Amino acid sequence: MELTFDDAAVAKIQPHLGPDKKLLLTFEDGVGQYSQHAMIHMMIQFTLNVVAQTAPTDGYNVVVDSNLGPILIKDYSAEDLDEHLTVHLNKTLNTMQLSGDGGVIDSDMGFLDFTEKK
């Protein structure tokens, strides 16, 4: 499995990255500390998370190659993903769209940096 971010998405995400951080692609099912919610409908939702390199990532046991480096996912979330994935940034709405071989997977993929101080 591989994921390619377009240039605009890279420009949005890159400032949040560094050698002390890693990326997670979180299936929003309400399981684990990085999942924000589980929706009560049939939509598939994902969030791209930035976490500290030392942060626990229990359950994120599959590595997806990307042009931003390795991304960890939950093994069972691969069922909702395709072999070739892309992330496109809609500059007008400042939203990211996750797509695969079969089309759009999540038209409004979330982005959370858990390393930012609040």
N, C-alpha and C positions, 0 to 999 in steps of 0.2 A: 504494500500500500504506500502511496506517495501523495503528498499534498503540496501544491504550488500556490503561493501568495502572489497576487499581481503587484506591480510596482507601488500603487497607491496604498495597498494594505501593508506592504513592507514599510513604507514611510510612516504609517500610523503606529505600527507595532514596534519597530526597531528601537525607538528611544526608550522603551521599557525593558529592553533586554540587556544582558551582560553576562560575564562568566559566572556570576554568583546567582543566576536565575535559570529557570527552565520553564518550558511550555507544556500545558495540558490542554487537550481537547476534551471537554467535559460534556458527556451526555446528561442533560438535565432531567434526571429521574428521581432526584431527592436522596440519592444514596451517596454518602461520603461528605466530607467537610467542604468540598469545593462546589458541590451541586447546590444551586440556589433554591430550587423548587422542583416539584413534580407537578406538571399541569394535568388537569383532569379533562383532557380531551385527546384527540388522536394526532396532534401535531408533534413532529419530532423537533426537539430544540437542542442546540449545542451552544457552549460558551468556550471561548479561548481564554485560558487562565495563565497568568504569569505568577509563578511562585518562586520562593527562594530555593536555591539548589539543595539546601539542607532540609527543606520542608518534607513532611511525610507524604508519600504518594501511594499508600496502600490501595490496592485495587487497580491501579494504573499499571498494567502489566504487559502492554503491547507498545512497541515503539514504531511510530510512523515517521518516515523520512520526509523532510521538507526543505525548501530553500531558506528557511530561517533556523535550520538545525532540527534535531530530533524532537518529536512531540509525543507525549505519552497519552494513551487512551485506555479506558476500561475494555477488557477483551470482548465483553458481550456487546459493547456499542458498535463494534465492527459490523454487526448485522445490519445496521442502518447506514453504513458508509459504503462507498464504492472503491474500487482499486485505484482509480485516479481521481483525486480531489483537487478543487481549486477554491480559493477565497478571493472574492472580488470586492473592492471597496466602492460603494456608491458615494461619490464625493458630495453630491447634492444633499443626501440625507445623513451622511457620515455613518452609514451602516455597512456591515459586512455580510456578504452572501456566501454560504457554503454550498458548493455544487459538486456533483460527481458525474460519472459516465451516464447515468440515467436522468440527469437534470438537477434542478434545485432541491437541496436537502433541507436547508434552513435559510429563509430569505432575510432574516434579521438575527444573525448570530451575535451573541453577546461577547463582550470583551471586558475582563476584570483583571486588574493588577493587584494581587493580594500583597505585594511588597510595598505598595504606597502607604505612607503614613497618613492617617486621617486626622 
